[in-house]
């Protein structure tokens, strides 16, 4: 079995690392944290020029048609620099949902724009109940003459204030199971009855919003996929977005490990580098084990997604359960091994720790996914 990356994937990694080291420095990231947009037009245009906004979209829609392992490689590099901006929401949430559930006409309308950087998108799924499953969908869509009226509140919607279109998850009917009756709608910005409010967040590199719908009227053509039968497509999107998030988390954890090992080799205490002391060495070794295990589980899940393997759901939850804990533990250990300087806000380790904590709960924390693993192996 070949556990290595292809030449093209290694080239993608090298290109992405060079680009992001030049364009997405910690100074750039910190500046974006203080801005509502979280991204500059120039940086967004450069992402489009690299072809990354359409990396996994088919060529017929202006994309590159690459696989999910390729995207995970890219996400890992983005995680290394704690890249801000709506890439994740546009590509992994809004874009993949349109690709997965949209009609040919809907794909043709939106995907080329997203791939070219001419539009941004997101997915409004979670609500005040903070559930990631179908039972958490309580927003309603009432069908009327020529369209639907959407009502409800969506919380923690990534980059909704920047999105040209929001894919809203709403319930068109009650069914025998929570999955029955769930529908998707394309809601362009500016629709009457749509309100978007930026929320304060712990990780300021990621912008989250509250989306309120008060009888927001959309035409019948805004329905994405079949009415009341959207959950299966949405579940596949969430699954793949979770894998991509794990890839980003792995990149962040690897960067924290690199920063920490570099520091303990030069920080001298009692006449010798602290990296020579057993307690420091063992903690650094534990960090390495966590990072390598996280990568193994993540890339296995990405491979399973590319192969449409029946094990994809299990592999995804295994990865998220492990990586959620690993990134948090590694970033916390990195701060500890840096000592006093690690606890100052001026040190970049805090950027990674905040991203780790925010990502830990996105798409469900370790406890949620351990329960899913247990269910999938019929325990």
Protein Blocks (a to p, Z undefined) as FASTA:
>chain_A
ZZbdcfklmmmmmmmmmmmmmmmcfklmmmmmmpmklpafklmmmmmmnommmmmgcfkl
opnopafklmmmmmmmmmmnopgcjklmmmmmmmmmmmmmmcfklmmmmmmmmmnopacc
dddfbdfkopabfklpmbdcdddehiacdedddehiahklmpmbdcddddfbdcfbfkgo
pacddddehiahiacdddddfblmbccdddddehiacdfklpgcjehilmmmmmmmmmmm
mmmmmmmmmmmmmmmmmmmmmmmmmmcgehiafklpmklmmmmmmmmmmmmmmmmmmmmm
mmmmmnopaklmmmmmmmmmmmmmmmmmmmmmmmmmnmmmlmpmklmklmmmmmmmmmmm
ggpafklmmmmmmmmnoZZ
